[in-house]
Amino acid sequence: MQVQSRKICGQRRKPSSYPYILIFATGSYARYILHRIYIEIGLMMVLRNMIMYRIRQLHAINCHDYHLVIFC
């Protein structure tokens, strides 16, 4: 009886650890995707700010009037 109970315990442990591995794998993959998205959004924000700043500078130089800056 002791041997059988050990086998049952052993069989029960394998499936229970499998979802944890799946959750960990999906979690790490999701974290990787989110990290990439955040980096891309950050780069886009920086580039957009640089472009808008350059447009503002050129616009101000061309118009000689800082009140005519449309790009906010």
Backbone as a chain_set.jsonl record, in Angstrom:
{"seq": "MQVQSRKICGQRRKPSSYPYILIFATGSYARYILHRIYIEIGLMMVLRNMIMYRIRQLHAINCHDYHLVIFC", "coords": {"N": [[0.832, -1.215, 0.0], [1.982, 1.188, 0.709], [3.829, 1.652, -1.331], [2.145, 2.0, -3.554], [0.78, 4.361, -2.802], [2.867, 6.18, -2.857], [3.456, 6.173, -5.584], [1.104, 7.303, -6.604], [1.248, 9.841, -5.481], [3.565, 10.71, -6.741], [2.678, 10.737, -9.395], [0.74, 12.702, -9.225], [2.188, 14.992, -8.71], [3.602, 15.68, -11.054], [1.717, 16.669, -13.149], [0.772, 18.935, -11.763], [2.944, 20.646, -11.502], [3.36, 21.368, -14.096], [1.492, 23.387, -15.154], [2.492, 25.62, -13.732], [4.999, 25.976, -14.871], [4.192, 26.62, -17.455], [2.747, 28.994, -16.946], [4.828, 30.573, -15.961], [6.475, 30.651, -18.238], [4.792, 31.92, -20.125], [4.393, 34.288, -18.768], [6.989, 35.395, -18.655], [7.415, 35.705, -21.378], [5.38, 37.485, -22.046], [6.255, 39.625, -20.521], [8.607, 40.207, -21.85], [7.588, 41.006, -24.351], [6.08, 43.239, -23.554], [8.145, 44.82, -22.565], [9.578, 45.319, -24.925], [7.607, 46.753, -26.329], [7.33, 48.97, -24.657], [9.883, 50.09, -24.921], [9.855, 50.709, -27.649], [7.725, 52.561, -27.715], [8.806, 54.524, -26.073], [11.051, 55.301, -27.604], [9.712, 56.278, -29.857], [8.352, 58.436, -28.703], [10.497, 60.064, -27.926], [11.694, 60.584, -30.42], [9.555, 61.888, -31.672], [9.29, 64.129, -30.028], [11.773, 65.342, -30.515], [11.527, 65.908, -33.261], [9.296, 67.623, -33.239], [10.335, 69.681, -31.716], [12.359, 70.583, -33.407], [10.794, 71.421, -35.587], [9.383, 73.471, -34.339], [11.494, 75.228, -33.797], [12.39, 75.866, -36.428], [10.041, 76.946, -37.441], [9.692, 79.154, -35.788], [11.98, 80.6, -36.463], [11.52, 81.088, -39.181], [9.105, 82.568, -39.186], [9.653, 84.641, -37.474], [8.259, 85.202, -35.221], [7.171, 84.205, -32.163], [4.609, 83.709, -31.365], [3.206, 82.624, -33.41], [3.616, 79.936, -33.451], [2.339, 76.916, -34.141], [2.51, 74.213, -33.617], [2.144, 72.294, -30.85]], "CA": [[0.0, 0.0, 0.0], [2.862, 2.366, 0.771], [4.41, 1.852, -2.665], [1.077, 2.545, -4.401], [0.514, 5.756, -2.409], [4.003, 6.964, -3.361], [3.272, 6.301, -7.036], [0.001, 8.247, -6.821], [1.802, 11.165, -5.157], [4.494, 11.05, -7.822], [1.878, 11.058, -10.584], [0.018, 13.953, -8.985], [3.134, 16.118, -8.701], [4.014, 16.059, -12.419], [0.781, 17.591, -13.813], [0.599, 20.176, -10.999], [4.087, 21.526, -11.767], [3.332, 21.761, -15.514], [0.883, 24.718, -15.34], [3.388, 26.653, -13.194], [6.023, 26.203, -15.911], [3.48, 27.318, -18.537], [2.468, 30.361, -16.478], [6.123, 31.267, -15.904], [6.924, 30.872, -19.62], [3.928, 32.943, -20.734], [4.66, 35.531, -18.044], [8.274, 35.937, -19.101], [7.225, 36.098, -22.782], [4.565, 38.709, -22.004], [7.129, 40.675, -19.983], [9.525, 40.532, -22.955], [6.816, 41.771, -25.345], [5.77, 44.541, -22.95], [9.412, 45.551, -22.51], [9.832, 45.781, -26.299], [6.605, 47.778, -26.659], [7.679, 50.173, -23.894], [11.085, 50.666, -25.541], [9.423, 51.296, -28.927], [6.927, 53.758, -27.405], [9.763, 55.509, -25.569], [11.817, 55.807, -28.753], [8.802, 57.085, -30.678], [8.103, 59.69, -27.979], [11.729, 60.861, -28.003], [11.818, 61.035, -31.813], [8.497, 62.867, -31.94], [9.657, 65.361, -29.317], [12.892, 65.947, -31.248], [10.999, 66.439, -34.528], [8.441, 68.764, -32.915], [11.231, 70.752, -31.264], [13.015, 71.089, -34.623], [9.762, 72.149, -36.344], [9.138, 74.716, -33.6], [12.659, 76.103, -34.025], [12.342, 76.332, -37.821], [8.844, 77.772, -37.58], [9.969, 80.417, -35.098], [13.002, 81.319, -37.25], [10.899, 81.518, -40.439], [8.052, 83.563, -38.974], [10.183, 85.694, -36.596], [7.243, 85.512, -34.217], [6.959, 82.998, -31.366], [3.176, 83.523, -31.149], [2.658, 81.896, -34.553], [3.971, 78.511, -33.365], [1.095, 76.138, -34.106], [2.803, 72.875, -33.09], [2.26, 72.311, -29.392]], "C": [[0.864, 1.262, 0.0], [3.448, 2.692, -0.609], [3.379, 2.495, -3.595], [0.812, 4.02, -4.082], [1.648, 6.674, -2.893], [3.867, 7.204, -4.866], [2.198, 7.347, -7.349], [0.501, 9.677, -6.552], [2.731, 11.645, -6.268], [3.758, 11.456, -9.085], [1.159, 12.396, -10.416], [0.95, 15.161, -9.067], [3.461, 16.597, -10.114], [3.007, 17.001, -13.1], [0.652, 18.932, -13.082], [1.751, 21.153, -11.246], [4.076, 22.045, -13.204], [2.665, 23.125, -15.74], [1.767, 25.848, -14.821], [4.469, 27.005, -14.211], [5.407, 27.0, -17.059], [3.244, 28.774, -18.171], [3.756, 31.17, -16.46], [6.603, 31.626, -17.308], [6.112, 31.981, -20.274], [4.177, 34.293, -20.078], [5.942, 36.185, -18.51], [8.175, 36.424, -20.544], [6.433, 37.404, -22.864], [5.41, 39.884, -21.519], [8.096, 41.147, -21.07], [8.827, 41.396, -23.997], [6.53, 43.169, -24.807], [7.009, 45.416, -22.915], [9.736, 46.134, -23.882], [8.891, 46.908, -26.682], [6.956, 49.079, -25.944], [8.887, 50.865, -24.505], [10.697, 51.37, -26.839], [8.638, 52.579, -28.696], [7.85, 54.875, -26.92], [10.568, 56.132, -26.692], [10.954, 56.705, -29.627], [8.545, 58.438, -30.027], [9.305, 60.614, -28.095], [11.888, 61.433, -29.408], [10.787, 62.111, -32.128], [8.818, 64.204, -31.275], [10.783, 66.087, -30.036], [12.398, 66.61, -32.528], [10.164, 67.692, -34.256], [9.287, 69.958, -32.477], [11.91, 71.407, -32.463], [12.027, 71.913, -35.452], [9.486, 73.49, -35.667], [10.261, 75.709, -33.846], [12.596, 76.708, -35.423], [11.173, 77.289, -38.031], [9.078, 79.151, -36.96], [10.974, 81.253, -35.888], [12.362, 81.883, -38.52], [9.913, 82.662, -40.227], [8.548, 84.776, -38.178], [9.159, 86.112, -35.551], [6.907, 84.222, -33.467], [5.473, 82.74, -31.106], [2.538, 82.718, -32.283], [2.993, 80.4, -34.54], [2.687, 77.712, -33.155], [1.338, 74.804, -33.404], [3.03, 72.939, -31.587], [2.785, 70.974, -28.899]], "O": [[0.523, 2.266, -0.625], [3.546, 3.856, -0.996], [3.7, 3.424, -4.335], [0.641, 4.832, -4.992], [1.402, 7.813, -3.289], [4.13, 8.303, -5.356], [2.366, 8.171, -8.248], [0.206, 10.599, -7.312], [2.698, 12.805, -6.679], [4.155, 12.399, -9.769], [0.995, 13.136, -11.386], [0.519, 16.245, -9.461], [3.583, 17.8, -10.343], [3.417, 18.054, -13.591], [0.443, 19.961, -13.724], [1.548, 22.366, -11.203], [4.716, 23.054, -13.499], [3.226, 23.953, -16.458], [1.789, 26.928, -15.411], [4.812, 28.173, -14.392], [6.018, 27.937, -17.573], [3.502, 29.676, -18.968], [3.776, 32.321, -16.894], [7.073, 32.737, -17.553], [6.673, 32.878, -20.904], [4.174, 35.325, -20.751], [5.981, 37.394, -18.735], [8.778, 37.437, -20.9], [6.763, 38.303, -23.638], [5.299, 40.996, -22.036], [8.369, 42.341, -21.193], [9.383, 42.386, -24.471], [6.712, 44.162, -25.511], [6.94, 46.612, -23.2], [10.121, 47.298, -23.994], [9.307, 47.899, -27.282], [6.893, 50.156, -26.536], [8.918, 52.092, -24.598], [11.147, 52.485, -27.105], [8.85, 53.573, -29.391], [7.694, 56.031, -27.312], [10.75, 57.349, -26.732], [11.399, 57.758, -30.083], [8.521, 59.465, -30.705], [9.151, 61.812, -28.335], [12.181, 62.617, -29.574], [11.098, 63.116, -32.767], [8.645, 65.268, -31.87], [10.755, 67.312, -30.157], [12.793, 67.731, -32.848], [10.302, 68.699, -34.951], [8.991, 71.102, -32.825], [12.024, 72.631, -32.531], [12.378, 72.978, -35.961], [9.37, 74.518, -36.334], [10.013, 76.893, -34.075], [12.731, 77.921, -35.585], [11.3, 78.308, -38.71], [8.71, 80.176, -37.534], [10.837, 82.474, -35.974], [12.629, 83.025, -38.895], [9.891, 83.617, -41.004], [7.915, 85.831, -38.211], [9.188, 87.239, -35.057], [6.417, 83.262, -34.062], [5.114, 81.648, -30.666], [1.439, 82.188, -32.121], [2.693, 79.684, -35.495], [2.035, 77.824, -32.117], [0.47, 74.317, -32.679], [3.982, 73.559, -31.113], [2.955, 70.783, -27.695]]}, "num_chains": 1, "name": "protein.A"}
